């Protein structure tokens, strides 16, 4: 039904005005940056018949609200760089008011990634760097201070509009909601030309009231209106009807870009987003791999490949470089600790595998018998160039450039090449999966010295059928001291290694998650380990570590007193990952990586630059 009628749908002119405007000169501090005029790129039909779809990625804000996901500034920067070269139009870099650390991370992305044009030459302009702010002047001002370093920047503010939120959460009436929303947008507009407003919980809001609120924020200066299905409640038909109704009945609706933001609680996020596009939305808010709180958000790769596979069914074109989807997915999965399920569409390990004999026979005869898109479309290649211990720097540089790491600094390239050579000594064939695992590991370890207090020097493990012993040597860079200790693991070598590390760092650690998987195939495959931990620095915990390393693993989380004097438990979690052909060694690397995050966060807290906790940075949109 939607596909047949899209040509008759309302088509806002604001999309064309924003993306066809000429950006010839942008000044940032004392440096002048010149950009060519915007040219349409990677479209699958002529611009005459289609409109530009704005891809707004919120992996670094909404995606980071996933439990246990706290990215460092370096990790956020690396993901932002990949999103820029992927062709994303707008990136929501974070929630600046949440903490000094969050503010610094957003500001760094605005400064360092905001001007980048690498991989965007045909698009003709850099990414827009956006920050999220609640509908208060303090939030909006702080957001502007963070994103204003970017040549193109946006303030994204939001306020709930459903009666259930107004009554029980905000405790205000509808008139006050309209006043607050219009006031917030007007203040944001005084600081920044590009302002987006989101009506939280739009899916459960009264349609006519929504039209009133949105009409007032358009008057106040909003350029993009986002219609979130915050709790993933609506069906595709309902959501499409809502988008169309708002476009047709909101005063001034033709002046703005309409946006979708869908959650996946009922598994309908992608379907709802596509329905929104068919009914007039020209911006989609998405995340890589669909990461996000609860069941996640709309997955970027699913929306883009739907449009790629059905070019005649959608009235839009995009500028995403689809051949970088897989490598970006792998990076986000590795750095966030959110493993992609094997049967995940587009980027899952099984997405292009065929085990049925009938299917295999068909694919061998003609790939399109059972493949509606090719693996190469999303960046999965069968490469004839095999890397091994005899491969030189040029071959290695050529391969990592194809994998999206061509702009690596020389010092980082040398470190990566050394790690590659070490791996080649124990593994005959180095695959793309191996290289991506090594490179993503480097992002997490090659950060500021204070972020890597402990370096793993060596481990020695003796294991049998009843118990295991482990001796671990760490280097404490803060004290410039070598630390050695041993421990017994009643349940195996991994527990023994973790126990010895706890004794060395004198911390009481609870292991919340342990996962190991093969990066590639074969007996010499790299093993990738992901751990999630929480810690207790209670003074009694130190004694527990000294006396019983096994008991320490099941330690309690320290109590925290809130602003009202109530005692509650902190649940700050830290993830770590490590890669090695020896899974015990990979486990030790992952555990040390997680512990370094704990110590690094304490250093930042002491200097007032700590990242926010999950509870503090949650902003439901």
N, C-alpha and C positions, 0 to 999 in steps of 0.2 A: 504494500500500500504506500509506504513512505517513498520507495524508490521511484514509483510512477509519478509522484506529484511534487518532487523536489523543485522542479523548475518554476512552479507557481508559488513557492514559499517566499516569505519576506526575506529580502537580501539587504542587510544594512550596508550603507556606504562607508561606515567608519573603518571597516577592515581595510578597504582599498586606500583610504586616506592615510592610515597609519603606516602601511607597508609599501606604499608607492611614493611616499614623500622622499625628497632628495636630502641626503645627509652628506654634504660635501666637506664640512669642516667642524670638528668638535675639539674643544680645548679643555684639557685636564691639567690643572696646576700650570706649569710652565711649558708643557709639551703640547704641540698641536698635532692632532691625528687627522689624516685625510682619508675619507672613505669614498669609494665609487658609488654611483647611484645604484639603487636596488634593481636587481634583475631577477626574473623568475627562474627558478632552478628546480630540477628534478620533478617537474610537474608531469602528470600523466594525461593531461588534455590541455587544450589551448586556454590561455588566461581569459579569453573572451567568454567562454562558457563556464568557467569555474572561478571560485574565490579562494584566496589564501587562507589556509587553516593555521592559526597561531597555536603552536605547541608550547604549553606552559608546564615546565617540569618542577615538581615540588618534592623530589626525592630527598633533598637536603633539609626540608622543613617538615612536611607531613610524613614523609618516609622515615625520618629520624624519630618519630613518635612511636615507632614499633618498640615493644618492651625489650630491653637489653641492648638497644642500638644507641651508642653514643660515639660519634665520629670525632676524631681529633681535627684540628684546623688543617693539618697537612692532608689528611684523608679527604676532607671536604673540598679542598683546593683541587686535588687530583681528579675527583669525580666531576667537579665543575668544569675543568679543562676538557674532559672527555665529552661532557654534554655540549660544550661549545662547538667542538669539532664534529659532533654528531649532527649538528644543525638545529638544535633546540632554539626557539625564538625568545622565550622568557624563562629565567630560572629563579625560583624562590629560594634564596640562599639561607634563610633562617628566620628566627624570631628575636630580633636584636635586644629587646627589653628583658628577655628571660634572664640574662646574666652578663657580666663583663666578658666572659669567654665567648658567649654566643655573639655579642656585638663585634668583638675583634675578628671572629671567623667570617662574619658577613662583610665587614669592612675590607678584609684581606681579599675576599673573592671579588668585591667591587673594584679594588685597586689593581689586582693582578690578572684577573680573568675578564673583567669588564671590557677592556680595550682589545682583547685578542681577536685576530682575524684569521688565524690558522685554520684552514679547512672551510672557511666561510667566504672565500673570495667571490664565488658566484652568487651567494646570498646578498653580499654587498654591504653588510653592516654587522656590528657585534651583537652579542646577546644583550637583552634587557635584564638588568639585575634588580630583582624585587625583594622586598622584605615585608614581613607580616606585622601588623600592629592592631591592637584592639582599638575600639572607637573612643580613645582618650587622647588628649593633647600630648601628655607625657610619652605615651607609646609611639605616637606618630612622629614626634620630634626626634626621638631616639632612632627610629627606623630611618628617617631621612638622613640623619648624621652618618649612618652606616652605609647606605646605598649610594649616597650622592657622589662618591668617588668614581663611580662608573660613568662613562660617557652617556649611556642610556640607562635610566633607572626608573623604578616604579615603587609607589607606596601602595600596599594592599591592606586595606582595613576592613573590618567585619563587625557585624552585630546580629544577634539572633532575632528572628521575626516570627517564629511560631508561638502560638498562645501558651503552649506548655513551657517553653523556655522563658517567655516574658513573665509568666506568673510565678514559676517555681525557682528559676535560676536568677533572673535579673530583678524580679519583683518590681516591674514597671508596667504602665499601661501602654496602649498602642500609640497614643499621641506622644508620649515621652520617647518611645522607640524612634518615631519619625524625626523628632527634634535632635536626638543624639546622633542618628545616622547622618542627617544633613549637616550638622555642625562638624562632625568628624571629617567628612569629605571636603567641606569648605576649607577647613584648616589644612588638610593634606594638600589641597589644590594651591594654597598660598605658598607651599614649599616646593611643589613638584607638579609638572604638567601632566604626567602619566599617573592617574589614580584609578585603582580598582576597588570596587566595593563588593563584598560578599554578604548575602542575606543567609546567615546560618540557619540550617534546618528548613530550607525552602520547601523540601518535599512534603513537610507537614504544616506549612503555613497557608493561611487563607489567601487565595489568588488575588482577590480584589485589594486586600490590604497590602500585599506585595507590590501591586501596581502603584499604590500611593507612595510607599516607601521608596521604591526605585525611581519613581518620577521626581521625587524631591532630591535624591542624591544626584540625578542627572542635572537638575537645575544647579546644584552646588558644585558641579564640575567633574563628576566621575566620567571616565572614558571607557571603562570596561565594567560590565555587570556580571558577576559570577553567581550562578544558581546552584548551590550545593545540595546534594542529597546526603546530608551529614551522617545519617544512620543507615544508609543503604536500604531504605524502605520501599521506594517506588519501583514500579514495573516499567519496562521500556515504553509501553504505550502511554502510561500516565506521565512519565517524564517528558516525552516528546510533546504531548498536548500542553503541558505546563510551559515549556519553552516557547512554543508557538503563541500561546495565549498572552504571555508576558510581553513578547515582542509586539504583538498587535494592539495591546491595550495599555501599555505604559506610556505616559506622556513623554515625548522626546526619545522614544525607543529606537528610532532610526538613526540617532546621532552616535550611538555607542556600539561597542563590540559585546556580544553576548557569549558567556562562557559556561562550560559544564564542569562540575566537580563531583564525581560519584564514588561512593564507597561500596565495597564488595560483600557486605554482610549476607546478602542473599545470592551472591554469585552473579549479579547482574550489572556490575559496574561498567564493563566494556559495552554491553548491549545498550544500557542507558545512555552512555556517552555518544554512541553512534546514532541513536534515536534523536539526541539533542542536535547533532550535526544536521541530520535530515530535516529538522524543523527550524533551522535558522541560526544555531550556535556556530560561531566562527573562531572560538578558542576552546581548547580542551586542557584541563588540568589533570596531569598524569604523573606516575612515578615509574622508574625502571623496575622491572619485575613485579610491579603492582605492590611494592612494599608500603606499609603504613600501619596505623593502629588497628586493632581488632583484626578483621579479615582483609584489610588492605584497601588500596585505591585502584582506580583504573590503570591498567598496565599500558605504558607508552607503546611497547612493541606490538600489542594486540590491536590497538586502534590504527596505528600506522600500517601494519600489514593487512588489515582488513581493507583499508583504502587502496593499498597497493594491489591487492588481489582482485578487488572489485572496482576498478577505476570508473566504470560507467554508472555505478550505483550511488555515488556520492558527489555532491555539487562543490567539492573542494579539492585543492591540491596542497601538498606539503613540501617542505624543503629539508626533510630528514634524510641523511645519508644512511640508507637502510643497511649497507654493508658494514657499518660500525655498531649495529645493534648488539650482536653477540658479545663482542669484546667489552662493551660498556656494561652489559648485563653481568658478565663474569667479574668485572672490577667491583661493581656495587655489591654483588653477592659476597665476594671475598672480604671487602672492607667492613661491611655491615654485619657479617656473621649470619645473614639470612640466606640459608641454602636454598637454591632453586630446586623444586621438586622435579624428578626425572620426567614426568609426563606433563610438565608445564608447556603450554602452547608456545610456539616460536623459538624459545630459548632453552627448553628442557633438554636433558641429555638424550631422551628418547624421541624428540620431536621429528627427527628424520631417519629413525631406525625402523627396519621392517623385519619381523621375525617369522611371520606366517609364510609358509612355502609359496602359497598362491601369490601373495603380495610381492615376495622377493622375485618370483618369476616375472611378474608384470613389470616391476621396476627395471629389471635387467633388460627387458625387451624395449620398454619405453618409460622413462621416468614419470611422465605425466599420468600414467595409469593410476598411480597411488600418491603422487606428490602434487599438491595444488600450487606449491611454490618451491623454488629450489633452495637448498642450504646456502648457496652462494649469495642469495638475495639478502640474507641477514648476517653474512660474514663468516659462515662456516665453510671452510675450503679444504679440499683434499690436496695438500701441497706436495709437489714432487721434490722440492728442495728439503733434504734430510740433514739436520744438524747433528753433529757428534763431536767427539773430542778433537778431531782434526780440523774442524771448521774454524775459520779465522774471523777477525773482527768485521770485515766487510760483509760476510755472509750473515753474521749475527746482527749487525746494524740494519741490513736490508730487511731481515725478517721482523725485527721488533718495530721497524718503521711501518711495515704493512699491518702490524697489530695495533697501531695507534700510538706508539711511543717514539715517534720520530723527533720530537722536540726535546728529548732528554739531554740535560747538561752533560758535558764531557766527563765530569767527576762521577756523576751517577751512572753514566754508560760504562765506565771502567769498573765500577762496583758490580754492576749487573753482569758484565762479561766475566769477571772473576767467579761469580756465583755459578754462571753457566758452565764454566770450565770445571769447577768442582763437581757439579752434577754429572757432567759428561764422563768423568772418571769412573762413576759407578753405574751409569745408565748408557746403553749403547745408542739408542735413538731418542732424540729430544723432540717432543711434539709441541704444537702450538699451545696445548693445554698446560704442558710443563712450563713453557716460557711465561704464559700469563700468570701462573701461580707464583713463579719466582719474582716477576715484576710487581705483582700486587703485594707480596711480602715486603719488598723493598720500600714501598710507600709507607708501610707501618713502622719500619725499623730505622729508616734514614731520616729521622726528625731531629729536633733540638736535643743536645746532649742530656739536658735535665729530664727529658722524656724517656731516656734509655739508661736508667741508673744501673740496672743489673744486666750484664752480658753473660750468656751461657758459654762457659769455656769447654767443659767436657762432662760426660756422664759415663759411669760404669755400672752395669746391672748384672746381677746373678739371679737367675730365676729357676724355680723348680715346681713340683706339683703341690707343695704345701705353702711356701712363702717365698718372697723375693727380697733381695737387698739392693739398694742403690746408693752409689756415692756420686755426689754432684759437686762440681766446682764452678763458682760464679765469680765474676769480677764486679766489685762495687765501685763504680766510677766516681761516686761522690767522695768516698773515703780513700780511693785509690788503693784498694785492698783486695787480695784474693781470699775468697771464702770457700771452705771445704767442709762438708758434713755428709753423714750417711743416715739412712733410715730403713726400716723394715716395712714391707707391704704385705699384709696377710691375704690380700685379694689379688696380688700380682705386681708386675714391675711398674706399671703406671702409677699405682698408689704409692709405691716405694719412692719413685722419683718425685712425685708431688710432695710427699712428706718431707723429704730431704730439702727441697726448695723452701718449704715453709719454715723449717728450722733455720735456714740460712738468712732469710729475710725477716725473721721474727715477727711474723704476722699470722693471724688466725683466719684461714680462708675457707669459705664454703663453696664447694663445687656444685654449680647449678645445672650445668650442661656439659656433656662431653660427646663429641661426634668426630668420627674418623671416616674418611672416604678416599678412594683412589682417584687421582687426578687423571690418569690415563690407563692404558691396558698393559698387561704383562706382569711377570714376576718382579721386574725391577721398576714398577710404576711408582711415581711419587705418591706419598700419602699426605693428605692435608687434614690437619686436626684443628677443630674449632672448640674452644672452651668458653664458658660463661661462669663468672665467679662473683661473689660478693664477699665483703670482708668485715671483720670486727676488730677494732683497735682498742677495745676495752683492755685495761691493764691486766685483768685476770686472764685475758686471752694469751698474753705473752707467756705466762706461766704454763698455760695449757699446751702451747706449742712446744715448749721446752720439755714437758713431761710426757706428752702424748700427741704425736703428730697425727695419728689416726683420728683421735677425738677432735682435733682441730678442724678436720675437714667438715665435720658436722657442727661447727660452731654456730652460735646465735648471732643475729644481727644486732648491733648496738642500738639502744633506745635514743630517741630524739625528742626534745621538748619543743612543741610548736608555739606560735605567738600567743595562744590562749592558755598556755601552761599544761596542755594535755600531752601525755606521753604516747608516742607512736614509733613504729619501727621504720628505719630507713631501708630502702631497697635499691640503693644505687648498685647497678650491676655493671660489670666490665667484661668485655669479650676479648679474646686473644686468639691468634691463629698462627700456626707454624707448618712448614712444609719440609719434608725430607723423605728419602727412600726408606729410612728406618722410622717406623711409626712411633717408637718409644722416644726417639730423639725429637721427632716432630711434636710429640706431646709436651716434652720439656720446653721446647721453643714457644709453643702456644701459651703454656702456663706462665712462663717468664714474661711474655708479651703482655698478658693480662695484668700481672702484678706491677709491671712498669707503668701501666695506665693508672693504677691506684696511686702509686707514689707521685706520678706526674700531676694528677688532679690535686693532691695535697699541696704540692708546690704552687700550683696556680691559685689555690684557695688562700694560701698564705700571702700572696701578692695581690689578691683581689681580682684575679683574672680567671676564676674557675668557670667551667662549663656548668650549665644548669642541669638539674636532675630531670629525669623523665617527667616527674610530676610537675615541675616548674615550667617546662617548655611546651606542655600540651596546650594547644590552642585548637579547639574543634571548629572546623569550618565546613 
